[in-house]
């Protein structure tokens, strides 16, 4: 199928298909099942009944059960109450259902049912996302649309570059049956309005509009990644503080701010207002301060803007943050070194334990599996770690089971994305970043006591 991304499917992995019973997910399930032997993958399915459509929703689940039985595919079922959850949390029904659905996906991975979740988003879904972001108010980052890999590598979208008509053609050619969710036609839901009213009207006036938006999305992704790379080069981290030069233009400055805020542990709830306030600060006098959020603040220091965590600077919390990158990080008497290595060298030396400097403990990771926004820090409440057997436990429990004393627990450095611990430096790596047959870029992470 043109546009289908096989590169997302790694040998030996168990892929859980998010199966609603609709045309797109049925196509994805059948397609993956037909190529599983060639790619050496396992295929299972996950169905989430949202509790929105009553008997109709139950019938769709029954269809999924029958489909999986006919294909000899293992199915895991979840049932949630999206209506009550959305009301209790002040969310739209769309938002609430999505949050619960993805929680079920994460649970399936945590429980060891599968390694990753494949969702059936296709090119048209991505176009709708770009339009939705535009109307909601977005930057270039929002024009990127959906990611082919997201949520710490748990979610993959192998159909993202496939046209909707090609999916429909595949279903017809293979005689596949599917069910229709009647709510998909209800234009009171934002995405349905974009899909049925807006996008259909656009397509009737502009031939090739979806392809044009797709090209815009791809170009925005390239531009955004380039600008972030420059911002990263201009961002200085020292003593738990990020410094941004005042002479940066806004496109670079704004991204440096985002990297700094995320590097200090805040992933959400900051907006353009916070970035704008810091940008205005660069033209002010030294010592001028702007409060941000979650204890963070920015202060003008000569020709730079310093972004600090007030809790850290005031001594209320002992913590260390640095954005993950291929550099050497120093903190008092400890050195963390991240170096790329050739795959052949890794194969040759991975079990070699002699001739290492005293105090050095080395681990190897798949560098491409470290998501954007990862940081190096010490442990925090809520941290979780996925072991090599696929089970996820609290970091506290894992370190306790390893019989690591409390003082060493507090001194241990981590590579994390949000609360997901990817590497316990000098101790162990998560299965989320382990090297496999598909690994292209390997990094050696070592920690030295100086």
C-alpha positions in Angstrom: 0.0 0.0 0.0 1.5 3.3 -1.1 2.6 5.4 1.9 2.5 2.5 4.4 5.4 2.9 6.8 6.9 -0.5 7.5 10.0 1.1 9.2 7.8 1.6 12.3 7.4 -2.1 12.8 10.4 -3.6 14.6 11.3 -7.3 14.4 10.2 -9.3 17.4 7.8 -6.7 18.7 4.1 -7.4 19.5 2.0 -4.7 17.9 -1.4 -4.0 19.4 -3.8 -2.6 16.9 -6.3 -0.1 18.2 -9.5 -1.7 16.8 -12.8 0.2 16.8 -14.3 -2.0 14.1 -14.4 1.0 11.6 -13.0 0.8 8.1 -9.6 2.3 8.9 -8.8 0.1 11.9 -10.0 -3.1 10.2 -7.8 -2.3 7.2 -4.8 -1.8 9.5 -5.4 -5.0 11.4 -5.8 -7.1 8.3 -2.8 -5.5 6.6 -0.5 -6.0 9.6 -1.7 -9.6 10.0 -1.0 -10.3 6.4 2.7 -9.2 6.7 3.5 -10.3 10.2 5.5 -13.3 9.2 7.5 -11.4 6.7 8.3 -8.7 9.2 8.7 -11.1 12.2 6.2 -9.3 14.3 3.3 -10.4 16.5 -0.2 -8.8 16.0 -2.8 -8.4 18.7 -5.8 -6.0 19.1 -7.2 -3.7 21.7 -10.8 -2.5 21.7 -12.1 0.3 23.9 -15.8 0.7 24.5 -16.4 4.3 25.5 -19.9 3.9 27.0 -21.2 6.7 24.7 -23.6 4.8 22.3 -25.2 2.1 24.4 -26.2 -1.0 22.5 -24.7 0.3 19.3 -21.3 0.5 20.9 -21.6 -3.0 22.4 -22.5 -4.4 18.9 -19.3 -2.8 17.5 -17.3 -4.6 20.2 -19.0 -7.8 19.4 -18.0 -7.3 15.8 -14.4 -6.8 16.9 -14.5 -10.0 18.9 -15.8 -12.0 15.9 -13.3 -10.4 13.5 -10.3 -11.3 15.8 -11.6 -14.8 16.2 -11.8 -15.2 12.4 -8.2 -14.0 12.0 -7.0 -15.9 15.1 -5.8 -12.7 16.7 -5.8 -12.1 20.5 -8.1 -9.2 21.6 -8.0 -7.3 24.8 -11.2 -5.4 25.7 -11.7 -2.3 27.9 -14.9 -0.6 28.9 -14.9 3.0 30.1 -17.4 5.7 31.0 -16.3 8.6 28.8 -19.5 10.6 29.5 -19.1 10.7 33.3 -15.3 11.1 33.1 -15.7 14.1 30.8 -18.2 15.8 33.0 -16.2 15.2 36.2 -13.0 16.7 34.6 -14.6 19.6 32.7 -13.6 18.1 29.3 -15.5 17.9 26.0 -16.7 14.4 25.2 -14.1 14.1 22.4 -11.3 15.1 24.8 -12.5 12.8 27.6 -12.9 9.8 25.3 -9.5 10.3 23.8 -7.8 10.6 27.3 -9.5 7.4 28.5 -8.7 5.6 25.2 -5.0 6.4 25.4 -4.9 5.4 29.1 -6.2 2.0 28.0 -3.5 1.8 25.4 -0.8 2.6 28.0 -2.3 0.0 30.3 -2.1 -2.7 27.6 1.6 -2.0 27.2 2.3 -1.8 30.9 0.5 -5.1 31.4 2.7 -6.7 28.8 0.0 -7.4 26.4 1.9 -5.7 23.6 5.0 -3.5 23.0 3.4 -0.7 21.0 0.0 0.5 19.9 -0.7 1.0 16.2 -3.5 3.5 15.5 -5.1 3.8 12.1 -4.7 7.6 11.6 -4.2 8.4 7.9 -3.4 11.3 5.7 -6.8 12.9 5.9 -6.8 12.6 9.7 -3.5 14.5 9.7 -5.0 17.2 7.4 -7.9 17.6 9.8 -5.5 18.0 12.7 -3.6 20.7 10.9 -6.8 22.6 10.2 -8.0 22.1 13.8 -4.7 23.5 15.1 -4.9 26.5 12.8 -8.4 27.5 13.9 -7.6 27.0 17.6 -4.5 29.2 17.2 -1.2 27.6 16.6 2.5 28.2 15.8 4.6 26.4 13.2 4.7 23.4 15.6 1.0 23.0 15.3 1.2 22.9 11.5 3.3 19.7 11.8 0.1 17.8 12.5 0.4 14.2 13.9 3.7 12.4 14.6 4.3 9.0 13.1 5.7 8.0 16.5 4.5 9.6 19.7 4.0 9.3 23.4 7.4 7.9 24.3 7.4 5.6 21.3 4.2 3.8 22.6 2.0 5.0 19.7 2.9 4.4 16.1 0.9 5.5 13.0 2.0 3.4 10.0 -0.9 4.6 7.8 -0.2 8.3 8.4 1.0 8.9 4.8 -1.7 6.7 3.2 -4.7 8.3 1.4 -8.1 7.5 2.7 -9.3 6.3 -0.7 -6.5 3.8 -0.8 -7.7 2.4 2.6 -11.2 2.1 1.2 -9.9 0.4 -1.9 -7.9 -2.1 0.2 -11.0 -3.0 2.2 -13.1 -3.6 -1.0 -10.4 -5.6 -2.7 -10.0 -7.9 0.3 -13.7 -8.2 1.0 -13.5 -6.9 4.5 -16.5 -6.0 6.6 -16.5 -3.2 9.1 -19.0 -1.2 11.2 -19.9 2.5 11.1 -20.0 4.6 14.2 -23.0 6.9 13.7 -21.4 9.6 15.9 -18.8 10.1 13.1 -21.5 11.9 11.1 -22.5 14.2 14.0 -21.1 17.6 13.1 -21.6 18.9 16.6 -18.2 17.3 17.3 -15.4 19.6 16.1 -13.5 17.1 14.1 -16.6 15.8 12.3 -17.5 19.4 11.4 -14.0 19.8 9.9 -14.2 16.5 8.1 -17.7 16.7 6.6 -18.6 20.3 6.3 -15.3 22.2 6.0 -12.9 19.8 4.3 -15.5 18.6 1.8 -16.3 22.2 0.9 -12.5 22.9 0.5 -12.0 19.9 -1.7 -14.9 20.9 -3.9 -13.2 24.3 -4.6 -9.5 23.4 -4.6 -8.3 20.3 -6.4 -5.5 18.6 -4.5 -6.1 20.6 -1.3 -5.3 17.7 1.0 -2.0 17.0 -0.7 -1.2 20.7 -0.4 -1.9 20.7 3.3 0.1 17.5 3.7 3.1 19.2 2.0 2.7 22.2 4.3 2.7 19.9 7.3 5.9 18.1 6.2 7.7 21.5 5.5 6.6 22.9 8.8 8.1 19.8 10.5 11.4 20.3 8.8 11.5 24.0 9.6 10.5 23.5 13.2 13.1 20.8 13.8 15.8 23.1 12.2 14.8 26.1 14.4 14.8 23.9 17.5 18.3 22.7 16.6 19.6 26.3 16.4 17.8 27.2 19.7 19.4 24.2 21.4 22.8 25.4 20.3 22.2 28.8 21.9 20.9 27.5 25.1 23.3 27.4 28.0 22.8 25.3 31.2 24.9 26.0 34.3 24.3 25.4 37.9 20.6 24.4 37.5 19.9 27.6 35.5 19.2 28.0 31.7 20.6 31.1 30.0 19.3 32.5 26.7 21.1 35.3 24.8 19.1 38.5 24.5 20.1 39.0 20.9 18.2 36.0 19.5 15.4 36.6 17.1 11.9 35.6 18.3 11.7 32.3 16.3 14.9 31.0 18.0 14.3 32.7 21.3 10.8 31.3 21.7 12.0 27.7 21.1 14.9 28.2 23.5 12.4 29.2 26.1 10.3 26.1 25.5 13.4 23.9 25.8 14.4 25.6 29.0 10.9 25.4 30.6 10.7 21.7 29.7 14.3 21.2 30.9 13.2 22.4 34.3 10.5 19.8 34.4 7.4 21.7 33.2 5.8 20.0 30.2 2.4 21.6 30.0 0.3 24.7 30.7 2.8 27.3 29.5 1.7 29.4 26.5 2.7 32.2 24.2 2.0 34.7 26.9 4.8 33.4 29.0 7.2 33.4 26.1 6.2 36.9 25.1 6.8 38.2 28.6 10.3 36.8 28.6 11.0 38.2 25.1 9.9 41.7 26.3 12.2 41.2 29.3 15.3 41.3 27.1 14.8 45.0 26.4 14.5 45.8 30.1 17.1 46.6 32.8 19.2 43.9 34.5 17.5 42.4 37.5 14.0 42.8 36.0 12.0 39.6 36.8 9.0 37.8 35.3 7.1 35.0 37.1 6.2 32.1 34.9 4.5 29.0 36.4 5.2 26.1 38.7 7.8 28.0 40.6 9.7 29.1 37.5 10.8 32.6 36.7 12.9 34.6 34.3 15.3 37.4 35.1 17.4 39.7 33.0 21.1 39.2 33.7 23.2 41.6 31.6 22.9 40.3 28.0 21.1 37.1 28.9 17.7 35.9 30.2 18.1 33.4 33.0 15.3 30.9 33.6 15.3 29.5 37.1 13.3 27.2 39.3 12.5 29.2 42.3 12.2 26.2 44.5 15.6 25.0 43.6 17.3 28.4 43.9 15.7 29.0 47.3 17.0 25.7 48.6 13.5 24.3 49.1 14.2 21.4 46.7 17.4 19.7 45.8 17.2 18.8 42.1 19.3 18.8 39.0 18.0 19.4 35.4 19.7 19.4 32.1 18.2 18.8 28.6 19.3 15.5 27.1 21.9 16.0 24.4 25.1 14.4 23.2 27.4 16.4 25.5 29.2 15.9 28.8 27.4 17.0 31.9 29.3 17.9 35.1 27.9 18.2 38.6 30.5 18.5 41.3 32.4 15.3 41.3 30.3 13.4 38.8 30.7 13.2 35.1 28.0 11.9 32.7 29.2 11.3 29.2 27.0 10.5 26.2 28.8 9.3 23.1 27.7 7.9 19.8 29.4 4.5 19.0 29.5 2.4 15.8 27.2 -0.6 15.8 30.2 -2.9 15.0 32.1 -1.5 18.0 29.1 -2.0 20.2 28.8 -5.7 19.2 32.5 -6.2 19.8 32.7 -4.5 23.2 29.2 -4.8 24.8 30.3 -7.7 27.0 33.8 -6.5 27.6 34.3 -5.6 31.2 38.1 -5.2 31.4 40.3 -2.1 30.9 37.5 0.3 32.1 38.4 3.3 34.2 37.8 2.8 37.9 34.3 4.0 38.8 33.0 4.0 35.3 29.7 2.2 34.6 28.7 2.0 31.0 25.3 1.4 29.4 24.2 1.4 25.7 21.0 2.7 24.3 19.1 3.2 21.0 19.6 6.9 20.6 16.6 7.3 18.3 14.3 6.0 21.0 15.0 9.0 23.3 12.1 11.3 22.6 12.2 15.0 22.1 12.1 16.9 25.4 14.0 14.3 27.4 16.0 15.6 30.4 18.7 14.5 32.7 17.7 14.9 36.4 17.4 13.2 39.7 14.4 11.2 40.9 11.0 12.7 41.6 7.7 11.5 43.0 5.7 9.6 40.4 8.6 8.3 38.3 8.1 5.0 36.7 10.4 2.5 35.0 9.8 -0.2 32.4 11.9 -3.3 33.0 13.3 -5.6 30.3 10.4 -8.0 30.8 8.0 -5.3 29.8 6.5 -4.6 33.2 6.3 -1.1 34.5 6.9 -0.3 38.2 7.5 2.7 40.2 11.1 3.8 40.2 11.1 3.7 44.0 10.1 0.0 43.9 12.7 -0.8 41.3 15.5 0.8 43.2 14.4 -0.8 46.4 14.3 -4.2 44.8 17.8 -3.6 43.6 18.7 -3.0 47.2 20.1 0.5 46.5 20.4 2.6 49.7 18.3 5.7 50.0 21.3 8.1 49.8 22.3 6.5 46.6 18.8 6.6 45.3 18.7 10.4 45.8 22.1 10.8 44.1 21.3 8.7 41.1 21.0 10.5 37.7 18.1 9.6 35.3 17.3 10.3 31.7 13.6 10.9 31.7 10.7 12.1 29.6 8.0 13.5 31.8 7.7 10.8 34.6 8.9 8.0 32.4 12.5 6.9 33.3 14.4 5.8 30.2 17.9 5.3 31.8 19.0 5.0 35.4 22.5 6.1 34.8 25.0 3.6 35.9 22.3 1.1 37.0 20.0 0.0 34.1 18.2 1.1 31.0 14.5 0.8 30.3 13.2 -1.7 27.6 11.8 1.4 25.9 15.4 2.4 24.8 17.0 -1.0 24.4 19.0 -1.9 21.3 17.4 -4.3 18.8 17.9 -5.5 15.3 16.4 -2.3 13.9 18.7 0.0 15.8 20.7 2.5 13.7 22.2 4.9 16.2 23.8 3.7 19.4 24.9 5.9 22.3 27.2 4.9 25.1 26.3 6.4 28.5 28.9 6.3 31.1 29.2 7.9 34.6 32.5 8.6 36.2 33.4 9.6 39.7 36.1 12.3 39.4 
